[in-house]
Amino acid sequence: MVSSAVRLARASSRGITHATGRSAFSPFVQTLAALPQLRSYNSSRPSYAPSSNSPSLLGLGFSPSGSSSTPSYFQKPSLPANTIIRFVPQQTAWIVERMGKFNRILQPGLAILIPFIDRIAYVKSLKEAAIEIPSQSAITADNVTLELDGVLYTRVFDAYKASYGVEDAEYAISQLAQTTMRSEIGQLTLDHVLKERANLNANITAAINEAAQDWGVVCLRYEIRDIHAPAPVVEAMHRQVTAERSKRAEILDSEGQRQSAINIAEGKKQSVILASEALKAEQINRATGEAEAILLKAQATAEGINAVARSLQQGEDAAQGAINLRVAEKYVDAFGKLAKEGTAVVVPGNVGDIGSMIATAMSVYGKVSEGQAKQLARKLVMDESGKSSEIHANNSVGSGSPGSSEVASEVLDSFEKTTERR
């Protein structure tokens, strides 16, 4: 490119010399012709600046031939030489000074400079850069010394301020990040530093942005990378964690036992409730069954009584005699069963007097007959007049006597047969 510029300058010089009779660009042509020798001298001259393997973060270093170098805090990047025609890389800003004064900022693309007058003073990268913050000591609010390091992410948004607002923006921001981190750590305890790392990073970023506005650099984010506590503190933290785990285990165990006891008590409660409900239902069902049985028995008894009454009303004297005979049989059978089993025998007081026994039975029969006669008399009174009712009633009473004598003889015969069997 330099040889092309030399040929262009010589051609222009020949044209001007042919028109004016003298060369107007002869000094300029001589300077361009001397550039290759100057380049070879710079490349062969040893460099006494300290080398660094870390890339530049806020600037790009260029040698006179356009190759990049690796600057550090203590080594400024080499600047591109003024070769009249230059190509500015993308996302890069070149600050041009004319006769020592700021002139313009070259944008990416083709740029034409005036030799010896224009000079590329600063080269700034507009990309996001990462600045490694070295490890440093900080004391927390509870007097615990910590060793912290981090990474700061920045970007140049104003190349003019980044060039003329601060001598070394990268170094200034790194120092500001360290002091800000110490200040923020001093306001928090160790537990808050470990728990609220995100809030700590946000506070450091806000503090750096507030101070770096005049430098043309914005801090995108700050990340604390490592936190190192003293060995006794770490050991105490381990014991605290172990105690906390043991506490949680005991709490969970007690909660389990409590819940188990509650579940057992609840189960017993439900069991008692269900048992009482079952007993209640059983008693209700039993009472209902007994009530229904009593009702059915009463209904059956009532039906039987009604049937007997109807038969007595229909059979009259014959039915009355049958009833008397049945009662006498029951009486004799009951008396006979008294002496069947056991040594104790219950007998009437006049067991030796058979006649009195028969008289007693006959008195019972007479009372039964008298009651039946009264019922029959009432019935006759309803059918006939009042005068004839007494006659019919006396006849009915007198008619019961033959039936009673016949029943008495039958009872006596059955009693004698029972005695002979014994």
C-alpha positions in Angstrom: 0.0 0.0 0.0 2.9 2.3 0.7 4.5 1.7 -2.7 1.2 2.5 -4.4 1.0 5.7 -2.5 4.6 6.5 -3.5 3.8 5.8 -7.1 0.7 8.0 -6.9 2.6 10.8 -5.3 5.4 10.6 -7.9 2.9 10.6 -10.8 1.2 13.7 -9.2 4.6 15.3 -8.7 5.6 14.7 -12.4 2.3 16.3 -13.5 2.7 19.3 -11.3 6.4 19.7 -12.3 5.5 19.5 -15.9 2.9 22.3 -15.4 4.9 24.6 -13.0 8.4 23.7 -13.7 9.1 22.6 -10.1 8.1 19.7 -7.9 5.6 20.7 -5.1 5.5 17.2 -3.4 9.2 16.4 -3.4 9.5 16.5 0.4 6.3 14.4 0.7 7.5 11.8 -1.8 10.8 11.6 0.1 9.0 10.9 3.3 6.9 8.2 1.7 9.9 6.6 0.2 11.6 6.5 3.7 8.6 4.6 5.3 9.8 1.1 4.4 13.2 1.7 6.0 11.5 3.1 9.1 9.2 0.1 9.3 12.2 -2.3 9.1 14.0 -0.4 11.8 11.0 -0.5 14.2 10.6 -4.2 13.6 14.3 -4.9 14.3 14.4 -2.7 17.4 14.0 -4.6 20.7 11.0 -3.8 22.9 11.7 -2.9 26.6 8.0 -2.8 27.7 6.8 -5.6 29.9 4.9 -8.2 28.0 1.4 -9.4 29.0 -0.6 -12.4 27.8 -4.0 -10.8 28.6 -5.7 -9.0 25.7 -6.6 -5.3 25.9 -10.0 -4.6 27.3 -10.7 -1.0 26.5 -8.3 -0.4 23.6 -6.8 -2.1 20.6 -3.1 -2.1 20.1 -1.7 -1.7 16.6 1.9 -1.7 15.4 2.9 0.5 12.4 2.1 -2.4 10.1 -1.4 -2.8 11.6 -0.8 -5.9 13.7 -2.3 -6.0 17.3 -0.2 -6.3 20.5 -1.1 -7.4 24.0 -1.1 -4.3 26.3 -1.5 -4.3 30.1 -2.1 -1.7 32.8 1.5 -0.6 32.6 1.9 -0.8 28.8 -0.1 1.5 26.5 -1.1 -0.1 23.2 0.9 0.9 20.2 -1.1 3.2 17.9 -1.6 2.9 14.1 0.7 5.0 12.0 -0.5 7.7 9.7 -0.2 6.3 6.2 -2.7 8.7 4.6 -5.1 5.9 3.9 -6.3 3.7 6.8 -9.1 1.1 7.3 -10.8 1.3 10.7 -12.0 -2.1 12.0 -15.7 -2.7 12.9 -16.7 -1.8 16.5 -13.6 0.3 16.9 -13.2 4.1 17.3 -10.0 6.0 16.4 -9.4 9.4 17.9 -7.6 11.7 15.5 -5.8 14.8 16.7 -4.7 17.5 14.2 -1.7 19.4 15.3 -2.2 18.1 18.9 -5.9 19.0 19.1 -8.9 16.7 18.9 -10.2 16.7 15.4 -12.6 13.8 14.8 -13.5 10.2 15.6 -12.9 7.8 12.7 -15.8 5.4 12.1 -15.3 1.9 10.8 -14.3 1.8 7.2 -12.0 3.9 4.9 -10.3 6.9 6.5 -7.9 9.4 4.8 -5.4 11.2 7.0 -3.1 14.1 6.3 0.5 13.1 7.1 2.5 15.0 9.7 -0.7 17.0 10.6 -3.1 14.3 11.6 -2.3 11.8 14.3 -4.2 8.8 15.6 -4.0 9.5 19.3 -6.4 6.8 20.9 -7.9 3.6 19.8 -11.0 2.5 21.7 -12.9 -0.8 21.3 -16.7 -0.5 21.5 -17.2 -4.2 22.3 -18.1 -5.5 25.7 -15.0 -6.3 27.7 -14.3 -8.3 30.8 -12.0 -6.9 33.5 -10.6 -9.4 36.0 -10.6 -7.9 39.5 -7.8 -9.4 41.6 -8.3 -10.9 45.0 -8.6 -8.5 47.8 -9.3 -8.5 51.6 -12.6 -7.1 53.0 -14.0 -7.0 56.5 -17.6 -7.7 57.1 -19.9 -6.0 59.6 -19.3 -8.8 62.1 -15.5 -8.4 61.8 -14.8 -11.4 59.6 -12.0 -11.0 57.0 -12.8 -12.3 53.6 -10.8 -12.7 50.4 -12.9 -11.9 47.3 -12.2 -11.6 43.6 -14.6 -11.0 40.7 -15.1 -10.1 37.1 -16.4 -6.8 35.8 -18.1 -6.4 32.4 -17.8 -3.0 30.8 -18.4 -1.3 27.4 -17.3 2.1 26.0 -20.2 4.2 25.0 -18.4 7.5 24.4 -14.9 7.2 22.9 -14.2 10.9 23.4 -14.8 10.7 27.2 -13.0 7.4 27.5 -9.9 9.1 25.8 -9.9 12.5 27.5 -12.0 12.0 30.6 -9.6 9.6 32.4 -6.0 8.7 31.9 -6.5 4.9 32.0 -10.2 4.0 32.1 -9.5 0.3 32.6 -7.3 0.8 35.5 -9.5 3.4 37.1 -12.6 1.1 36.8 -10.8 -1.8 38.3 -9.7 0.2 41.3 -13.2 1.7 41.7 -14.6 -1.8 41.7 -12.2 -2.9 44.4 -13.0 0.0 46.7 -16.7 -0.2 46.1 -16.7 -3.9 46.9 -14.9 -3.3 50.2 -17.4 -0.6 51.1 -20.4 -2.8 50.3 -18.9 -5.8 52.2 -18.4 -3.7 55.3 -22.1 -3.0 55.5 -23.1 -6.7 55.5 -22.5 -9.6 57.9 -21.0 -12.8 56.7 -24.4 -14.6 56.5 -25.8 -11.8 54.3 -22.7 -11.8 52.1 -23.2 -15.5 51.4 -27.0 -15.3 51.0 -27.3 -11.9 49.2 -24.6 -12.2 46.6 -27.0 -11.0 43.8 -27.9 -7.9 45.7 -24.2 -7.2 46.5 -23.4 -7.5 42.8 -26.2 -5.1 41.8 -25.1 -2.5 44.4 -21.5 -2.6 43.2 -22.6 -2.2 39.6 -24.8 0.8 40.5 -21.9 2.5 42.4 -19.5 2.0 39.5 -21.9 3.4 37.0 -22.5 6.4 39.1 -18.8 7.2 39.2 -17.9 6.2 35.6 -20.4 8.4 33.7 -17.7 11.0 33.0 -15.3 8.3 31.7 -17.5 7.3 28.8 -17.7 3.7 30.2 -20.7 1.8 31.4 -20.6 -1.1 33.8 -22.9 -3.9 32.6 -22.6 -6.2 35.5 -20.3 -7.3 38.3 -19.9 -10.9 39.4 -18.2 -12.0 42.6 -16.3 -15.1 41.6 -14.8 -16.6 44.8 -15.3 -15.8 48.5 -12.6 -17.2 50.9 -13.2 -17.1 54.6 -10.6 -17.9 57.3 -10.2 -21.6 58.3 -11.7 -21.1 61.9 -14.7 -19.4 60.4 -15.1 -22.2 57.8 -14.9 -24.8 60.6 -17.4 -23.0 62.7 -19.7 -22.8 59.7 -19.4 -26.5 59.2 -20.3 -27.1 62.8 -23.3 -24.8 62.5 -24.5 -26.6 59.4 -24.2 -29.9 61.2 -26.1 -28.6 64.2 -28.8 -27.2 61.9 -29.1 -30.5 60.2 -29.4 -32.3 63.5 -32.0 -29.8 64.7 -34.1 -30.3 61.6 -33.8 -34.1 62.0 -35.0 -33.9 65.6 -37.8 -31.6 64.6 -38.9 -33.9 61.8 -38.7 -36.9 64.1 -40.8 -35.2 66.8 -43.3 -34.0 64.2 -43.6 -37.6 62.9 -44.2 -38.9 66.4 -46.8 -36.2 67.1 -48.6 -36.9 63.8 -48.4 -40.6 64.6 -50.0 -40.1 68.0 -52.7 -37.9 66.5 -53.5 -40.5 63.9 -53.7 -43.3 66.5 -55.9 -41.2 68.7 -58.1 -40.2 65.8 -58.4 -43.9 64.8 -59.4 -44.9 68.3 -61.9 -42.1 68.4 -63.4 -43.1 65.2 -63.4 -46.8 66.4 -65.3 -45.8 69.6 -67.8 -43.7 67.6 -68.4 -46.5 65.2 -68.8 -49.1 68.0 -71.3 -46.9 69.9 -73.2 -46.2 66.7 -73.3 -50.0 66.0 -74.4 -50.7 69.6 -77.1 -48.0 69.3 -78.3 -49.5 66.0 -78.3 -53.0 67.6 -80.3 -51.8 70.6 -82.7 -49.9 68.3 -83.2 -52.9 66.1 -83.6 -55.3 69.1 -86.1 -52.9 70.8 -87.9 -52.6 67.5 -88.0 -56.4 67.1 -89.2 -56.9 70.7 -91.9 -54.2 70.2 -93.0 -55.8 67.0 -93.0 -59.3 68.7 -95.0 -58.0 71.7 -97.4 -56.3 69.3 -97.8 -59.5 67.2 -98.3 -61.6 70.4 -100.8 -59.1 71.7 -102.6 -59.2 68.3 -102.5 -63.0 68.3 -103.8 -63.1 71.9 -106.5 -60.6 71.1 -107.5 -62.7 68.0 -107.6 -65.8 70.1 -109.7 -64.2 72.8 -112.0 -62.9 70.1 -112.3 -66.3 68.6 -113.0 -67.9 72.0 -115.6 -65.2 72.7 -117.2 -65.8 69.4 -117.3 -69.5 69.9 -118.8 -69.1 73.4 -121.5 -66.8 72.0 -122.3 -69.3 69.2 -122.0 -72.5 71.2 -123.7 -71.3 74.4 -124.2 -74.2 76.9 -122.1 -76.8 75.0 -119.2 -74.4 74.7 -119.4 -73.5 78.4 -119.2 -77.1 79.3 -116.2 -77.6 77.1 -114.5 -74.7 78.7 -115.2 -76.0 82.2 -113.8 -79.4 81.3 -110.6 -77.8 79.8 -110.0 -75.8 82.9 -110.4 -78.8 85.1 -107.9 -80.8 83.1 -105.3 -78.0 83.3 -105.8 -77.8 87.0 -105.3 -81.5 87.5 -102.3 -81.7 85.2 -100.6 -78.8 87.0 -101.2 -80.4 90.3 -99.8 -83.7 89.0 -96.6 -82.1 87.8 -95.8 -80.7 91.2 -94.6 -84.1 92.6 -92.8 -85.4 89.5 -89.3 -84.0 90.1 -87.3 -82.9 93.1 -87.8 -83.7 96.8 -89.8 -80.7 97.7 -93.5 -81.1 96.9 -96.0 -78.3 97.0 -99.6 -79.6 97.7 -102.8 -78.0 98.8 -103.5 -77.8 102.5 -106.3 -80.3 102.3 -104.6 -82.9 100.1 -106.2 -85.7 102.1 -109.7 -84.4 101.7 -110.6 -85.3 98.1 -114.1 -83.9 98.5 -112.8 -80.5 99.5 -110.5 -80.4 96.5 -113.4 -81.2 94.2 -115.5 -78.6 95.9 -112.7 -76.0 95.3 -112.6 -76.9 91.7 -116.3 -76.8 91.4 -116.3 -73.3 93.1 -113.9 -72.2 90.4 -116.1 -73.7 87.8 -119.2 -72.1 89.3 -117.6 -68.7 89.3 -116.7 -69.1 85.6 -120.2 -70.3 84.9 -121.7 -67.4 86.8 -119.6 -64.9 84.8 -120.7 -66.5 81.6 -124.3 -66.5 82.7 -124.1 -62.8 83.5 -122.8 -62.1 80.0 -125.5 -64.2 78.5 -128.1 -62.4 80.6 -126.9 -59.0 79.3 -127.3 -60.3 75.8 -130.8 -61.5 76.5 -131.7 -58.1 78.1 -130.8 -56.4 74.9 -133.1 -58.7 72.9 -136.1 -58.9 75.2 -137.9 -56.6 77.6 -136.8 -55.8 81.1 -139.3 -58.1 82.8 -138.6 -61.2 80.9 -134.8 -60.7 81.3 -134.7 -61.7 84.9 -136.6 -65.0 84.1 -134.3 -65.9 81.3 -131.3 -65.0 83.5 -132.5 -67.3 86.3 -133.1 -70.1 83.8 -129.6 -69.6 82.4 -128.1 -69.8 85.9 -130.1 -72.9 86.7 -129.2 -74.6 83.4 -125.6 -74.3 84.2 -125.9 -76.6 87.2 -126.3 -79.9 85.3 -123.3 -79.0 83.2 -121.3 -78.2 86.3 -122.1 -81.6 87.9 -121.1 -83.5 84.7 -117.8 -81.6 84.6 -117.2 -82.4 88.3 -117.7 -86.1 87.7 -115.3 -86.0 84.7 -112.7 -84.1 86.8 -113.0 -86.7 89.6 -112.5 -89.6 87.2 -109.5 -88.0 85.6 -108.0 -87.3 89.1 -108.5 -91.0 90.1 -106.8 -92.2 86.9 -103.8 -89.9 87.6 -103.6 -91.2 91.1 -103.6 -94.9 89.9 -100.8 -94.1 87.4 -98.6 -92.7 90.2 
